[in-house]
């Protein structure tokens, strides 16, 4: 994510990196470690991407999520509030709200009820941001409640702009998630056995993500929490078809009965099989994320790249690596 965003924005912005790893694409003089915050030059905006990703293998301890996703956010947001930076963009997650979408679409108005440590740690980071925003509000201003900040697109009483983005799964070159696993399965000629599951899922292409980032950095967009997703959800069966098309093959989709597949996944929870209940859910659930609020804030009707176009670009990048 960080590398892709750097590549998308480096031509128009002077970017400074902050991470625990190596500089990667950043020039060494523009890269800093977390214990060198006091040496970072003044910046106009801070984009906080760092975090511990959701662990489908269920190996990580709950504390690890809070140490990284909440703890680092607290540190960098306090740094922001005392800095000269005017904008703060925090990448949270739709999982901070819901692990399963109960209605037709997930919206910013939904009451957060995360079930996993990953989602809870992201929500806790959001709530910390809100608490610090209120701490820095002038006494004469009306202080925002948690619900009003979560649900309102309007500005907060702070001279700095704060944006909390809740993206659906972001994909692009180098993606290491389930999309890459699907691609490798099709490359090996393995049939897709979950064709009986009819689902629709929202994704976020790096192209649309970078477009939103540019508008937030350059424009006067109202402070608030925004979902981030492509305009059209797609099914996993459609993705298998797109992967096969990118490889000039016919898709091999088997419609194995759902009950049998769920039984295999439950066995995988205990036997460490490639398919477990968590992974089955991520591959087959319907999880549609509304992006209506961010489009209204940006004054647009559609994002520049369709879901299919974005997926095709990502799959093309996979082809160069396999």
URDALIN-V913472 format. One record per residue. RES is the residue in one small letter. SS is DSSP state (hx for helix, st for strand, lp for the rest). Layout:
RES&SS ; RES&SS
//
This chain:
x&lp ; x&hx ; x&hx ; x&hx ; x&hx ; x&hx ; x&hx ; x&hx ; x&hx ; x&lp ; x&lp ; x&lp ; x&lp ; x&lp ; x&lp ; x&lp ; x&st ; x&st ; x&lp ; x&lp ; x&lp ; x&lp ; x&lp ; x&lp ; x&lp ; x&lp ; x&lp ; x&hx ; x&hx ; x&hx ; x&st ; x&st ; x&lp ; x&hx ; x&hx ; x&hx ; x&hx ; x&hx ; x&hx ; x&lp ; x&lp ; x&lp ; x&lp ; x&lp ; x&st ; x&st ; x&st ; x&st ; x&lp ; x&lp ; x&lp ; x&lp ; x&lp ; x&lp ; x&lp ; x&lp ; x&lp ; x&lp ; x&lp ; x&lp ; x&lp ; x&hx ; x&hx ; x&hx ; x&hx ; x&hx ; x&hx ; x&hx ; x&hx ; x&hx ; x&hx ; x&hx ; x&hx ; x&hx ; x&hx ; x&hx ; x&hx ; x&hx ; x&hx ; x&hx ; x&hx ; x&lp ; x&lp ; x&lp ; x&lp ; x&lp ; x&st ; x&st ; x&st ; x&st ; x&st ; x&lp ; x&lp ; x&hx ; x&hx ; x&hx ; x&lp ; x&lp ; x&lp ; x&lp ; x&lp ; x&lp ; x&lp ; x&lp ; x&lp ; x&st ; x&lp ; x&lp ; x&lp ; x&lp ; x&lp ; x&lp ; x&lp ; x&lp ; x&lp ; x&lp ; x&hx ; x&hx ; x&hx ; x&hx ; x&hx ; x&hx ; x&hx ; x&hx ; x&hx ; x&hx ; x&hx ; x&hx ; x&hx ; x&hx ; x&hx ; x&hx ; x&hx ; x&hx ; x&hx ; x&lp ; x&lp ; x&lp ; x&lp ; x&lp ; x&lp ; x&lp ; x&lp ; x&lp ; x&lp ; x&hx ; x&hx ; x&hx ; x&hx ; x&hx ; x&hx ; x&lp ; x&lp ; x&lp ; x&lp ; x&lp ; x&lp ; x&lp ; x&lp ; x&lp ; x&st ; x&st ; x&st ; x&st ; x&st ; x&st ; x&st ; x&lp ; x&st ; x&st ; x&st ; x&lp ; x&lp ; x&lp ; x&lp ; x&lp ; x&lp ; x&hx ; x&hx ; x&hx ; x&hx ; x&hx ; x&hx ; x&hx ; x&hx ; x&hx ; x&hx ; x&lp ; x&lp ; x&lp ; x&lp ; x&st ; x&lp ; x&st ; x&lp ; x&lp ; x&lp ; x&lp ; x&lp ; x&lp ; x&st ; x&lp ; x&st ; x&st ; x&st ; x&hx ; x&hx ; x&hx ; x&hx ; x&hx ; x&hx ; x&hx ; x&hx ; x&hx ; x&hx ; x&hx ; x&hx ; x&hx ; x&lp ; x&lp ; x&lp ; x&lp ; x&lp ; x&st ; x&st ; x&st ; x&st ; x&st ; x&lp ; x&lp ; x&lp ; x&lp ; x&lp ; x&st ; x&lp ; x&hx ; x&hx ; x&hx ; x&hx ; x&hx ; x&hx ; x&hx ; x&hx ; x&hx ; x&hx ; x&hx ; x&lp ; x&lp ; x&lp ; x&lp ; x&lp ; x&lp ; x&st ; x&lp ; x&st ; x&lp ; x&lp ; x&hx ; x&hx ; x&hx ; x&hx ; x&hx ; x&hx ; x&hx ; x&hx ; x&hx ; x&hx ; x&hx ; x&hx ; x&hx ; x&hx ; x&lp ; x&lp ; x&lp ; x&lp ; x&lp ; x&hx ; x&hx ; x&hx ; x&hx ; x&hx ; x&hx ; x&hx ; x&hx ; x&lp ; x&lp ; x&st ; x&lp ; x&st ; x&lp ; x&lp ; x&hx ; x&hx ; x&hx ; x&hx ; x&hx ; x&hx ; x&hx ; x&lp ; x&lp ; x&lp ; x&lp ; x&lp ; x&lp ; x&lp ; x&lp ; x&hx ; x&hx ; x&hx ; x&hx ; x&hx ; x&hx ; x&hx ; x&hx ; x&hx ; x&hx ; x&hx ; x&hx ; x&hx ; x&lp ; x&lp ; x&lp
//
